[in-house]
């Protein structure tokens, strides 16, 4: 499944180009775990920013941040993910410029953190100081003021969720969002077997372009048609 990824911290949002994180634990000769799991760090490549906040973070040995990585699916009906890195410290910072690249200026970060949380899975090191009852932590619940897509899904005209579409029927594309009223979205339905009409026009490449959000729950009626050659 294809995703877009954003790094969120200190009310900032930055596009992530690449990231990985690793957990490990030792095992004995029989393969049984013989130590506690250990978080080996988060590696990020992000688009360069105009300010020096990340460099300031790197150069201050006592500064920690609460980070969130938000993964949003590109495809319809996909489910997003939110990764939280708690009491995170920047231990390596590389800013790179390449003139012939699509992303000429990038920042590479290596980050350690005292805690990591996704959904019900949570990990803590002994040096973690921030918990939900001591300070606001970037947890899986997003801010009430944060613009976001909650999910896309398809229903029939009676609002019953469906997985398959049939040529000749009308369906509803539901967009559940927060704080996006007035914003324009481009949505790819990505169906290889049928095409769709919206207001009498065929959606080119199954894509609804520049649709303006008017409410938190949009219900967009589409007609299912035979795939056009």
Secondary structure, DSSP 8 states (H G I E B T S, - for coil): --EEEEEEETTEEEEEEEEEEEEE--B-TTS-B-S--EEEEEEEEEE--SS-HHHHHHH-TT--EEEEEEEEESSTT---EEEEEEEEEEEEEEEEE-TTSSS-EEEEEEEEEEEEEETTEEEE-TT----TTTS----SS--TT--EEEEEEEE-TTS-B-S---TT-EEEEEEEEES-TT-EEEEE---SSEEEEETTEE-GGGEEEEEE--SSEEEEEEEEEE---
